[in-house]
């Protein structure tokens, strides 16, 4: 399943910079992951300082 970003997101953008398929974009108040584009690599979760991205 694709990763999803929780409300813990601090909108730092670290996850978007690490996503190899550019599935992450700035949303309304937090970053969001396009589930259709996400390849479930975990790069976003590995770089997030607050552990906001997680597999659904």
N, CA, C and O atoms as a GROMACS GRO file, in nm:
protein
  224
    1UNK      N    1   0.084  -0.119   0.000
    1UNK     CA    2   0.000   0.000   0.000
    1UNK      C    3   0.088   0.125   0.000
    1UNK      O    4   0.200   0.124   0.052
    2UNK      N    5   0.039   0.228  -0.057
    2UNK     CA    6   0.112   0.355  -0.066
    2UNK      C    7   0.130   0.416   0.073
    2UNK      O    8   0.055   0.388   0.167
    3UNK      N    9   0.232   0.499   0.083
    3UNK     CA   10   0.255   0.572   0.207
    3UNK      C   11   0.156   0.687   0.217
    3UNK      O   12   0.105   0.735   0.116
    4UNK      N   13   0.130   0.729   0.340
    4UNK     CA   14   0.041   0.842   0.367
    4UNK      C   15   0.109   0.928   0.473
    4UNK      O   16   0.176   0.875   0.562
    5UNK      N   17   0.091   1.058   0.465
    5UNK     CA   18   0.153   1.150   0.561
    5UNK      C   19   0.050   1.188   0.666
    5UNK      O   20  -0.060   1.232   0.634
    6UNK      N   21   0.087   1.169   0.792
    6UNK     CA   22  -0.004   1.196   0.903
    6UNK      C   23  -0.008   1.345   0.937
    6UNK      O   24   0.065   1.426   0.879
    7UNK      N   25  -0.094   1.380   1.030
    7UNK     CA   26  -0.108   1.518   1.075
    7UNK      C   27   0.014   1.565   1.153
    7UNK      O   28   0.023   1.683   1.188
    8UNK      N   29   0.108   1.476   1.181
    8UNK     CA   30   0.231   1.513   1.250
    8UNK      C   31   0.323   1.596   1.159
    8UNK      O   32   0.420   1.654   1.206
    9UNK      N   33   0.293   1.600   1.030
    9UNK     CA   34   0.374   1.669   0.931
    9UNK      C   35   0.398   1.815   0.971
    9UNK      O   36   0.305   1.886   1.008
   10UNK      N   37   0.524   1.858   0.963
   10UNK     CA   38   0.561   1.996   0.995
   10UNK      C   39   0.592   2.077   0.869
   10UNK      O   40   0.645   2.188   0.877
   11UNK      N   41   0.559   2.023   0.753
   11UNK     CA   42   0.576   2.089   0.623
   11UNK      C   43   0.718   2.137   0.597
   11UNK      O   44   0.739   2.247   0.547
   12UNK      N   45   0.815   2.054   0.632
   12UNK     CA   46   0.955   2.092   0.611
   12UNK      C   47   1.002   2.063   0.469
   12UNK      O   48   1.099   2.123   0.422
   13UNK      N   49   0.934   1.971   0.399
   13UNK     CA   50   0.968   1.940   0.261
   13UNK      C   51   1.077   1.837   0.244
   13UNK      O   52   1.112   1.804   0.130
   14UNK      N   53   1.132   1.784   0.351
   14UNK     CA   54   1.239   1.685   0.341
   14UNK      C   55   1.193   1.561   0.264
   14UNK      O   56   1.269   1.506   0.185
   15UNK      N   57   1.072   1.519   0.286
   15UNK     CA   58   1.020   1.399   0.219
   15UNK      C   59   1.008   1.420   0.069
   15UNK      O   60   1.045   1.332  -0.009
   16UNK      N   61   0.957   1.535   0.029
   16UNK     CA   62   0.940   1.563  -0.114
   16UNK      C   63   1.073   1.564  -0.187
   16UNK      O   64   1.083   1.518  -0.300
   17UNK      N   65   1.175   1.616  -0.122
   17UNK     CA   66   1.307   1.623  -0.184
   17UNK      C   67   1.367   1.484  -0.204
   17UNK      O   68   1.447   1.465  -0.296
   18UNK      N   69   1.330   1.387  -0.121
   18UNK     CA   70   1.385   1.252  -0.129
   18UNK      C   71   1.305   1.156  -0.216
   18UNK      O   72   1.355   1.050  -0.252
   19UNK      N   73   1.183   1.191  -0.252
   19UNK     CA   74   1.097   1.100  -0.328
   19UNK      C   75   1.150   1.082  -0.471
   19UNK      O   76   1.157   1.180  -0.546
   20UNK      N   77   1.188   0.959  -0.509
   20UNK     CA   78   1.246   0.936  -0.642
   20UNK      C   79   1.145   0.946  -0.757
   20UNK      O   80   1.185   0.957  -0.872
   21UNK      N   81   1.015   0.941  -0.726
   21UNK     CA   82   0.914   0.946  -0.832
   21UNK      C   83   0.827   1.072  -0.823
   21UNK      O   84   0.726   1.083  -0.891
   22UNK      N   85   0.868   1.166  -0.738
   22UNK     CA   86   0.798   1.293  -0.721
   22UNK      C   87   0.650   1.275  -0.690
   22UNK      O   88   0.565   1.344  -0.746
   23UNK      N   89   0.620   1.182  -0.599
   23UNK     CA   90   0.482   1.155  -0.560
   23UNK      C   91   0.433   1.246  -0.448
   23UNK      O   92   0.316   1.242  -0.412
   24UNK      N   93   0.522   1.328  -0.392
   24UNK     CA   94   0.488   1.410  -0.277
   24UNK      C   95   0.482   1.557  -0.316
   24UNK      O   96   0.571   1.609  -0.384
   25UNK      N   97   0.374   1.623  -0.273
   25UNK     CA   98   0.358   1.764  -0.302
   25UNK      C   99   0.302   1.835  -0.179
   25UNK      O  100   0.249   1.772  -0.088
   26UNK      N  101   0.316   1.967  -0.178
   26UNK     CA  102   0.268   2.046  -0.066
   26UNK      C  103   0.117   2.056  -0.075
   26UNK      O  104   0.062   2.100  -0.176
   27UNK      N  105   0.051   2.015   0.031
   27UNK     CA  106  -0.094   2.021   0.036
   27UNK      C  107  -0.140   2.136   0.124
   27UNK      O  108  -0.064   2.229   0.150
   28UNK      N  109  -0.262   2.129   0.169
   28UNK     CA  110  -0.320   2.232   0.254
   28UNK      C  111  -0.282   2.206   0.400
   28UNK      O  112  -0.351   2.133   0.470
   29UNK      N  113  -0.173   2.266   0.444
   29UNK     CA  114  -0.129   2.251   0.582
   29UNK      C  115  -0.029   2.140   0.606
   29UNK      O  116   0.033   2.136   0.712
   30UNK      N  117  -0.013   2.049   0.512
   30UNK     CA  118   0.084   1.942   0.524
   30UNK      C  119   0.113   1.887   0.385
   30UNK      O  120   0.040   1.915   0.290
   31UNK      N  121   0.218   1.810   0.373
   31UNK     CA  122   0.250   1.747   0.245
   31UNK      C  123   0.160   1.626   0.223
   31UNK      O  124   0.112   1.565   0.319
   32UNK      N  125   0.138   1.591   0.098
   32UNK     CA  126   0.052   1.478   0.063
   32UNK      C  127   0.124   1.388  -0.037
   32UNK      O  128   0.208   1.434  -0.114
   33UNK      N  129   0.089   1.261  -0.036
   33UNK     CA  130   0.148   1.163  -0.126
   33UNK      C  131   0.041   1.115  -0.223
   33UNK      O  132  -0.067   1.074  -0.182
   34UNK      N  133   0.073   1.119  -0.352
   34UNK     CA  134  -0.017   1.066  -0.455
   34UNK      C  135  -0.004   0.913  -0.453
   34UNK      O  136   0.099   0.859  -0.493
   35UNK      N  137  -0.108   0.847  -0.408
   35UNK     CA  138  -0.105   0.701  -0.392
   35UNK      C  139  -0.082   0.628  -0.523
   35UNK      O  140  -0.025   0.520  -0.524
   36UNK      N  141  -0.127   0.686  -0.633
   36UNK     CA  142  -0.110   0.621  -0.763
   36UNK      C  143   0.034   0.628  -0.813
   36UNK      O  144   0.076   0.546  -0.895
   37UNK      N  145   0.109   0.726  -0.764
   37UNK     CA  146   0.248   0.744  -0.807
   37UNK      C  147   0.347   0.679  -0.710
   37UNK      O  148   0.455   0.637  -0.752
   38UNK      N  149   0.312   0.670  -0.584
   38UNK     CA  150   0.400   0.616  -0.479
   38UNK      C  151   0.443   0.472  -0.512
   38UNK      O  152   0.361   0.388  -0.547
   39UNK      N  153   0.574   0.447  -0.500
   39UNK     CA  154   0.627   0.312  -0.526
   39UNK      C  155   0.663   0.240  -0.396
   39UNK      O  156   0.725   0.134  -0.398
   40UNK      N  157   0.624   0.298  -0.284
   40UNK     CA  158   0.642   0.236  -0.152
   40UNK      C  159   0.788   0.207  -0.119
   40UNK      O  160   0.818   0.105  -0.057
   41UNK      N  161   0.877   0.296  -0.158
   41UNK     CA  162   1.020   0.274  -0.134
   41UNK      C  163   1.062   0.309   0.008
   41UNK      O  164   1.162   0.256   0.058
   42UNK      N  165   0.988   0.397   0.076
   42UNK     CA  166   1.020   0.433   0.213
   42UNK      C  167   1.120   0.546   0.228
   42UNK      O  168   1.156   0.580   0.341
   43UNK      N  169   1.165   0.604   0.119
   43UNK     CA  170   1.262   0.713   0.128
   43UNK      C  171   1.206   0.831   0.208
   43UNK      O  172   1.280   0.895   0.283
   44UNK      N  173   1.078   0.858   0.193
   44UNK     CA  174   1.015   0.969   0.266
   44UNK      C  175   1.016   0.944   0.416
   44UNK      O  176   1.047   1.033   0.495
   45UNK      N  177   0.983   0.822   0.455
   45UNK     CA  178   0.979   0.788   0.596
   45UNK      C  179   1.118   0.791   0.658
   45UNK      O  180   1.135   0.830   0.774
   46UNK      N  181   1.218   0.751   0.581
   46UNK     CA  182   1.355   0.748   0.632
   46UNK      C  183   1.411   0.888   0.657
   46UNK      O  184   1.498   0.904   0.743
   47UNK      N  185   1.364   0.988   0.584
   47UNK     CA  186   1.418   1.122   0.596
   47UNK      C  187   1.336   1.216   0.684
   47UNK      O  188   1.386   1.320   0.725
   48UNK      N  189   1.213   1.181   0.714
   48UNK     CA  190   1.124   1.269   0.790
   48UNK      C  191   1.168   1.283   0.936
   48UNK      O  192   1.187   1.183   1.004
   49UNK      N  193   1.185   1.408   0.984
   49UNK     CA  194   1.229   1.428   1.122
   49UNK      C  195   1.122   1.398   1.227
   49UNK      O  196   1.154   1.383   1.345
   50UNK      N  197   0.995   1.388   1.185
   50UNK     CA  198   0.887   1.362   1.281
   50UNK      C  199   0.812   1.233   1.252
   50UNK      O  200   0.706   1.209   1.310
   51UNK      N  201   0.864   1.151   1.162
   51UNK     CA  202   0.804   1.022   1.126
   51UNK      C  203   0.660   1.034   1.080
   51UNK      O  204   0.576   0.950   1.114
   52UNK      N  205   0.630   1.138   1.000
   52UNK     CA  206   0.494   1.158   0.950
   52UNK      C  207   0.454   1.058   0.840
   52UNK      O  208   0.342   1.008   0.844
   53UNK      N  209   0.541   1.028   0.743
   53UNK     CA  210   0.499   0.930   0.641
   53UNK      C  211   0.501   0.786   0.695
   53UNK      O  212   0.594   0.745   0.764
   54UNK      N  213   0.397   0.713   0.663
   54UNK     CA  214   0.390   0.573   0.706
   54UNK      C  215   0.308   0.495   0.604
   54UNK      O  216   0.221   0.550   0.537
   55UNK      N  217   0.336   0.367   0.595
   55UNK     CA  218   0.259   0.279   0.506
   55UNK      C  219   0.118   0.268   0.560
   55UNK      O  220   0.096   0.257   0.681
   56UNK      N  221   0.022   0.273   0.470
   56UNK     CA  222  -0.118   0.263   0.514
   56UNK      C  223  -0.153   0.123   0.554
   56UNK      O  224  -0.266   0.097   0.594
   0.00000   0.00000   0.00000
